Amino acid sequence: MAVEHQQPGGAAPGPAGGPGSGAGRSATGVPAGGRRRRFDPQHWAGLAPYGLGQQRPNHYKEILKAIWENRDQLGYAWRILRDGCCDGCSLGTTGMRDWTIDGIHLCTIRLKMLRLNTMPAVDPRILEDPVALRRKTSRELRELGRLPYPMIWRRGEPGYRRVAWDEALELVAERIRATVQRDPDRLYFYMTSRGMPNEAYFAFQKVARFLGTNNIDNAARICHAPSTWALAKTIGYGATTVSYKDWIGCDLIVLVGTNLANNQPVTTKYLYEAKKAGTRVAVVNPYKEEGLERYWVPSSVESALFGTRIMDEFFQINQGGDVAFFNGVLKHLVETGRLDHHFIRHHTAGFDELAAFLRELSWEDLERSAGVPAAEMRRFAELYASARTSITVWSMGVTQHRHGTHNVLAITNLALALGRIGKPHCGLMPIRGHSGVQGGAEMGAVPNSYGMGRPVGDPATMAAMREIWGFDVPEEPGLTATAAIDAMYRGEIDVLYSAGGNFLETLPDPAYVRAALERVPVKVFQDIVISPMMLLEPADVNVILPAATRYETPGGVTQTTTERRVIFSPEIPGRRIGEARPEWEIPVRIAERVFPERAHLIRYENTHQIREDIARTVPLYDGIQHLKKKGDQFQWGGPLLCAGNRFNTPDGKAHFVVAPLPEQDVPEGKFRVGTRRGKQFNSMVWDEVDPLTGARRDNVFISREDAQRLGLRDGDPVLLRSEHGEYRGRARISRIRPGNLQVHWPEGNVLIGAGVCDPYCGEPDYNAICELIPLREGEAAGVPVQGAPAAP
């Protein structure tokens, strides 16, 4: 197995030459002659020190706020930052160092997350009156404190009551036993990615199979499921193919449907270093994101003073226009012959079929779907082809569509057509959000895999699993999270075991989701804080099982980053909350009680034993059993996947796959409405105003042209109406493509219908077709601005 063992810090050298390659510089911007050019005005965002007078985050203020929030546990907070693996986004650290750049790796997201680990316990008596708690937002519930004790709420009782662990575990085991004896597939497990380590994912999925069901899924279902499916189909790996250090020295970085400044802010420093090394940045998006246009990197003196101009080129497409745009780009390259013919001929399959499909596409259809003229697609094609190396980075703007898989296929087809994979500074990067989410599917916490490389239902795989685990695994694929909601609505799920998460505010059509959840007799909530889902009336019984965080887990845990780096995170000495138990331990102890005669087949005593089991079950993770202390890590697959043109497909070749244009005609007078994030980390909303844009949570982003046509001014009240719901907000004139609107997620979920999913992977569509109705001032009252849950 190719792995990389490396200490944090440092960056790879850039290319020696080529168009836009920054020839003569190292990856950190040091001129070939030796002495670093400290300041480079060509990349400055402006002359105002620290962006005075401009809309931008105040990072130093955020640092002071974090110190104040954690003032009662400053020592513990510092040890978490100094020694822990970051539980924020999926960049990955050991302490405050990473493997991409020198210096401190710290961002406002990690500082905001600190309080989830250091805050005291909530008074459990507050849960004796759940009705009163329903008036609070998710943010307010989260700030009440950590869950300290097991609690039970039975139907007919006024609320929760505290119980001993034995009573809670025995009750859950009894209900699960009765369910699996009737039909194991009436049991459903769901896992958030809220700092969830690999050990917890693995233990949960093994418990599910031990109990006889493949009904398990995780939060990746509502983010990068299309990326996983499409990349597995085309190159054989559902993961990013490059390392972050490949950004620095790359000719061209393409950002599609992503806002790194909001969701992975440390990457803005990677981009700062990349631009100093000569990299150009192109952005493909419906909205011209302020944080991608210019950003002030607080840990860089130059960038902090004058800002960094990030994007060099901008291509403003329709929401959902990615398939058409990238098909149009590749169509132009096919017509002009600007392809890597040698790579296509010797290392790929399916190109002739794709080329024939592209030649038949009309430019008129491409323009209508993409939302840009053919000249813009050709301009991008020339930019892309003229670069010697390129990396394409994308996230939710690409995947959260009913045709998300086709979006990713179109992006992948373009990269393959120019051989932009398996080489330094060339590749594909579906950039992850939560720190634990990359490892979820790889550990097997999905309905169609017992672990990466172990497909459900394959006879040879099932035999291998019996040999490894000592028991038969279920054969039929389980339900995705979205399909499970439908099953709950039909009354086909008896027990829901949710480790973190809150379907109420992360899935489309909240009313439908609520009705589905209310029909589940037994709801088990394993979490660290109170979430709105816990406050639903029990159909039979609700159970709360308090969990410990990664930093509280004896023996330490691991996480897998976007760049496939598996990092050890040690236990951190500090405050412990009540009787909270490690995430992995709770389901294991329940499973032991369900089938005590087979308990030895599921028993673990510590996380090291789990890592040994992972190494046996997931071949690419062989090495995880040796991770024991801070700094221990390895990168499965090595720094570059598919190096040497070796693809993990049955024939060893990369596969082009046709991505047809979506059917998304918008009736006259209506708008495409998409959902966006702002001053939040995934589903955790931090504030009412986004410092990157200045927008409030109830703002409806609209173009100046559309606002003028409708007679709207900034701040005017408006009503959005779809086939599924209504949303009242205020117009915010923005740099968005005409004909498109954006609202914040999860507030905008009321506009989106349930059951509209990507047919390949079950990703929900988080977009709607709406009419916009101007309102009088008084009609804007009562806009439902809900805080978001602690985790998806």
Disulfide bonds with the S-S distance in Angstrom:
none
